């Protein structure tokens, strides 16, 4: 799968990507770990990537408890 990673200006998150067909948000953290967060329809992705949205705050509030697995 070829994801289009976007760099993020965040203290914890280095890059983000989204697979709309699988409804999975991918996050690459500054330590190099990549995680996939499932059950994320397009509206969740749009809310997370909205201008001025803190990725760290959004992660802790909305993604941390979703089904997840490490991908790298």
Order of alpha helices (4+ residues) and beta strands (2+ residues): beta-beta-beta-beta-alpha-alpha-beta
